[in-house]
Amino acid sequence: MAKVPKFDRRKHPRVRTDAVAAIERVDSPNVVAYAVDLSLGGIRFQYLGTGLEFEIGELVQMTLNLGDSDVSAAGEIMRIEDLDTSAHELAVAFVELEARTLELLQDYLGDGQDQES
């Protein structure tokens, strides 16, 4: 049987990154995470923790270090995956980007916009 191509529903291509981020929460300690990939639509992080730090649908505020700039963005947690007992992955969709943050993201992603992961 022939393989059917996988349909990618993403609106924005992802670009690999090594940005460091603080994921800020209202009633809980912040979590330091490392970005795996980034797009204008969201970001995927890996972090060490218990795995109970976040919930699907939770809104978080993130501070990302993008080269020479720090940017803030609000996002909604879309997916949580346990990589092992202490390493976890979060997929976060941006829900609100200020114009300046969007501009910095576009600059950071630059020519990488055509390098899907």
C-alpha positions as CSV (number, residue, x, y, z in Angstrom):
1,M,0.0,0.0,0.0
2,A,1.4,3.4,-0.9
3,K,2.2,5.8,1.9
4,V,-0.1,8.8,2.2
5,P,1.8,12.1,2.8
6,K,1.3,13.4,6.3
7,F,-0.8,16.6,6.4
8,D,0.9,19.4,8.3
9,R,-1.8,21.7,9.8
10,R,0.7,24.3,11.0
11,K,0.1,27.8,9.8
12,H,3.7,28.8,10.3
13,P,6.9,26.8,9.6
14,R,9.0,25.9,12.6
15,V,12.6,26.8,13.0
16,R,15.1,25.0,15.3
17,T,16.3,27.2,18.1
18,D,18.3,27.1,21.3
19,A,16.5,30.0,23.0
20,V,16.3,29.9,26.8
21,A,12.9,30.9,28.3
22,A,11.3,31.5,31.6
23,I,7.7,30.3,31.7
24,E,5.9,32.5,34.2
25,R,2.8,31.4,36.2
26,V,0.5,33.3,38.5
27,D,0.4,31.0,41.5
28,S,3.4,28.7,41.0
29,P,7.1,29.0,40.6
30,N,8.5,29.9,37.2
31,V,10.0,27.2,35.1
32,V,13.2,27.6,33.1
33,A,12.9,25.8,29.7
34,Y,14.9,25.4,26.6
35,A,13.2,26.0,23.2
36,V,13.4,23.2,20.7
37,D,11.7,25.0,17.8
38,L,9.9,28.2,17.2
39,S,7.5,29.8,14.8
40,L,5.3,32.8,14.6
41,G,2.5,30.6,15.9
42,G,4.1,29.1,18.9
43,I,7.0,27.4,20.5
44,R,8.0,23.9,21.7
45,F,10.0,23.6,25.0
46,Q,11.8,21.0,26.9
47,Y,12.2,21.3,30.7
48,L,13.1,19.2,33.8
49,G,10.5,18.8,36.4
50,T,7.9,16.6,37.9
51,G,5.6,16.6,34.9
52,L,2.8,18.1,37.0
53,E,3.8,21.7,36.5
54,F,1.4,22.4,33.7
55,E,-2.0,21.5,32.3
56,I,-3.4,21.5,28.8
57,G,-5.2,24.8,28.1
58,E,-3.3,26.6,30.8
59,L,-2.4,30.2,29.9
60,V,1.2,31.2,30.6
61,Q,3.4,34.2,30.1
62,M,6.9,33.5,28.6
63,T,10.0,35.5,28.5
64,L,12.3,34.4,25.7
65,N,15.9,35.3,25.0
66,L,16.2,35.7,21.2
67,G,19.8,36.6,20.4
68,D,20.4,40.1,21.8
69,S,16.7,40.7,22.8
70,D,14.3,39.4,25.5
71,V,10.7,39.3,24.5
72,S,7.5,38.5,26.3
73,A,4.6,36.6,25.0
74,A,1.4,35.0,26.3
75,G,0.6,31.5,25.2
76,E,-1.7,28.5,25.8
77,I,-0.3,25.1,26.5
78,M,-1.5,22.8,23.7
79,R,0.4,19.6,24.4
80,I,2.5,18.0,27.2
81,E,4.7,15.0,26.6
82,D,6.8,13.1,29.1
83,L,10.2,12.3,27.6
84,D,11.2,10.4,30.7
85,T,10.6,10.6,34.4
86,S,12.1,14.1,34.8
87,A,12.2,15.5,31.2
88,H,9.1,16.9,29.6
89,E,8.1,18.7,26.5
90,L,5.5,21.5,26.1
91,A,3.9,22.8,22.9
92,V,2.7,26.4,23.4
93,A,0.6,28.4,21.0
94,F,1.0,32.1,21.1
95,V,-2.3,33.8,22.0
96,E,-1.1,37.4,22.2
97,L,1.9,39.1,20.6
98,E,2.6,42.7,20.9
99,A,3.7,44.4,17.7
100,R,7.3,44.8,18.9
101,T,7.5,41.1,19.9
102,L,6.1,40.0,16.6
103,E,8.8,42.2,14.8
104,L,11.6,40.7,17.0
105,L,10.3,37.2,16.3
106,Q,10.2,37.8,12.6
107,D,13.8,39.2,12.7
108,Y,15.0,36.3,14.8
109,L,13.4,33.7,12.5
110,G,14.7,35.6,9.4
111,D,15.6,33.3,6.6
112,G,14.9,30.3,8.7
113,Q,11.2,30.5,8.0
114,D,11.6,28.0,5.2
115,Q,13.4,25.4,7.4
116,E,10.5,23.3,8.8
117,S,11.3,20.8,11.4
